[in-house]
């Protein structure tokens, strides 16, 4: 870790850092880990890995005690002691099996990795567990805060979705009466080989000899260049099929074959495909299946967090989860059918600062809802946002 010293205008790099001020916030002594300080010493030679895992587990326990429970299981230990530990173990086995099938990493000696990259660039890993009604999902991710620019990665840019482009492809399909298919690319980031040497400590749940680390052969979730590696891989595949990227919306690709046309919308591993002819839709679907492991949706019910309902006139986009969350922030029995009051003139209260108030959170949620599903609230939200700093 590096610190700037203003007195002599130098940067000091330390291998051991202790933040003593954290002791004022953690007074629980029932856990078998030293969480009164953030310890970084010896982390990269493997000697502190067990202690770090204990700290992770202790932090999750303290978070749960203080009402910070999340739908995501924050640690391996927490998942293993939960009532669903059998399900989590199965989810971990599935993730490890998929990585072995995709040939993601290979074990190497620690000293070999140390010669090729600095010790601090050997990344730690963690498990992210997501519990949904239909399945338990375990995802191995790299903690990329140790990646060094120029050694572990160079460029990181990759285009992402715009709600305008998503509405555009659905509008085009509805206007021309084209069929739409949505699909999900399985283990998308594991398809692409990485361009820089990256090493990770073996994750919990995988038995490896002592002083062994994994050398990544493909992009792992959590790495800084993972999205770019996947985007470049997918872009090359689409170019081979004949798709061209849209200059205004780089996440949208078009295929023109005379009077036949297909449009593909991409957001990482979630895709939307539509075509002017059912035969072309089947052809493109078959070509994509030959390159990628794809799960095709039987019906369109949602995409990138947006609920989608098909109607006689087209498709309805809405965000019920965010709307429910917004109304729960300040429950009210008052229901109105207009987005704003008539002849309303608001003024700022300069004596108040709204930075610590829920007003900003509500404005942010409303702005996202307005962009995602286009309810008629744009004027009201923009007007209220003008008073974000000093709200009465």
Secondary structure as the mmCIF struct_conf table of DSSP 4:
data_model
#
loop_
_struct_conf.conf_type_id
_struct_conf.id
_struct_conf.beg_label_comp_id
_struct_conf.beg_label_asym_id
_struct_conf.beg_label_seq_id
_struct_conf.end_label_comp_id
_struct_conf.end_label_asym_id
_struct_conf.end_label_seq_id
STRN STRN1 UNK A 2 UNK A 5
TURN_TY1_P TURN_TY1_P1 UNK A 6 UNK A 9
STRN STRN2 UNK A 10 UNK A 13
BEND BEND1 UNK A 15 UNK A 15
HELX_RH_3T_P HELX_RH_3T_P1 UNK A 20 UNK A 24
TURN_TY1_P TURN_TY1_P2 UNK A 25 UNK A 25
BEND BEND2 UNK A 31 UNK A 33
BEND BEND3 UNK A 36 UNK A 37
TURN_TY1_P TURN_TY1_P3 UNK A 41 UNK A 42
HELX_RH_3T_P HELX_RH_3T_P2 UNK A 43 UNK A 45
TURN_TY1_P TURN_TY1_P4 UNK A 46 UNK A 48
HELX_RH_AL_P HELX_RH_AL_P1 UNK A 49 UNK A 65
TURN_TY1_P TURN_TY1_P5 UNK A 66 UNK A 67
BEND BEND4 UNK A 71 UNK A 71
STRN STRN3 UNK A 72 UNK A 73
HELX_RH_AL_P HELX_RH_AL_P2 UNK A 76 UNK A 80
TURN_TY1_P TURN_TY1_P6 UNK A 81 UNK A 81
BEND BEND5 UNK A 82 UNK A 82
TURN_TY1_P TURN_TY1_P7 UNK A 83 UNK A 84
HELX_RH_AL_P HELX_RH_AL_P3 UNK A 85 UNK A 101
TURN_TY1_P TURN_TY1_P8 UNK A 102 UNK A 103
STRN STRN4 UNK A 105 UNK A 109
HELX_RH_AL_P HELX_RH_AL_P4 UNK A 110 UNK A 116
BEND BEND6 UNK A 117 UNK A 117
HELX_RH_3T_P HELX_RH_3T_P3 UNK A 119 UNK A 121
BEND BEND7 UNK A 122 UNK A 122
STRN STRN5 UNK A 123 UNK A 123
STRN STRN6 UNK A 125 UNK A 131
BEND BEND8 UNK A 133 UNK A 134
STRN STRN7 UNK A 136 UNK A 142
HELX_RH_3T_P HELX_RH_3T_P4 UNK A 144 UNK A 146
STRN STRN8 UNK A 149 UNK A 149
TURN_TY1_P TURN_TY1_P9 UNK A 150 UNK A 152
STRN STRN9 UNK A 153 UNK A 153
BEND BEND9 UNK A 154 UNK A 154
HELX_RH_AL_P HELX_RH_AL_P5 UNK A 163 UNK A 176
TURN_TY1_P TURN_TY1_P10 UNK A 177 UNK A 177
STRN STRN10 UNK A 179 UNK A 185
TURN_TY1_P TURN_TY1_P11 UNK A 186 UNK A 187
HELX_RH_3T_P HELX_RH_3T_P5 UNK A 188 UNK A 191
BEND BEND10 UNK A 192 UNK A 192
STRN STRN11 UNK A 193 UNK A 193
BEND BEND11 UNK A 195 UNK A 196
STRN STRN12 UNK A 199 UNK A 200
HELX_LH_PP_P HELX_LH_PP_P1 UNK A 201 UNK A 203
TURN_TY1_P TURN_TY1_P12 UNK A 204 UNK A 205
TURN_TY1_P TURN_TY1_P13 UNK A 210 UNK A 211
STRN STRN13 UNK A 212 UNK A 216
BEND BEND12 UNK A 217 UNK A 217
STRN STRN14 UNK A 218 UNK A 218
HELX_LH_PP_P HELX_LH_PP_P2 UNK A 219 UNK A 220
STRN STRN15 UNK A 221 UNK A 221
TURN_TY1_P TURN_TY1_P14 UNK A 222 UNK A 222
TURN_TY1_P TURN_TY1_P15 UNK A 224 UNK A 225
HELX_RH_AL_P HELX_RH_AL_P6 UNK A 226 UNK A 241
TURN_TY1_P TURN_TY1_P16 UNK A 242 UNK A 242
STRN STRN16 UNK A 244 UNK A 245
BEND BEND13 UNK A 247 UNK A 248
TURN_TY1_P TURN_TY1_P17 UNK A 250 UNK A 251
STRN STRN17 UNK A 252 UNK A 257
TURN_TY1_P TURN_TY1_P18 UNK A 258 UNK A 259
STRN STRN18 UNK A 260 UNK A 267
TURN_TY1_P TURN_TY1_P19 UNK A 268 UNK A 269
STRN STRN19 UNK A 270 UNK A 275
BEND BEND14 UNK A 276 UNK A 277
HELX_RH_AL_P HELX_RH_AL_P7 UNK A 278 UNK A 291
BEND BEND15 UNK A 292 UNK A 292
STRN STRN20 UNK A 294 UNK A 296
BEND BEND16 UNK A 298 UNK A 299
STRN STRN21 UNK A 302 UNK A 303
TURN_TY1_P TURN_TY1_P20 UNK A 304 UNK A 305
STRN STRN22 UNK A 306 UNK A 310
BEND BEND17 UNK A 312 UNK A 314
STRN STRN23 UNK A 315 UNK A 318
HELX_RH_AL_P HELX_RH_AL_P8 UNK A 320 UNK A 329
TURN_TY1_P TURN_TY1_P21 UNK A 330 UNK A 330
BEND BEND18 UNK A 333 UNK A 333
BEND BEND19 UNK A 337 UNK A 340
TURN_TY1_P TURN_TY1_P22 UNK A 342 UNK A 343
TURN_TY1_P TURN_TY1_P23 UNK A 350 UNK A 351
HELX_RH_3T_P HELX_RH_3T_P6 UNK A 354 UNK A 356
BEND BEND20 UNK A 357 UNK A 357
HELX_RH_AL_P HELX_RH_AL_P9 UNK A 358 UNK A 373
BEND BEND21 UNK A 376 UNK A 376
HELX_RH_AL_P HELX_RH_AL_P10 UNK A 378 UNK A 385
TURN_TY1_P TURN_TY1_P24 UNK A 386 UNK A 387
BEND BEND22 UNK A 388 UNK A 390
#
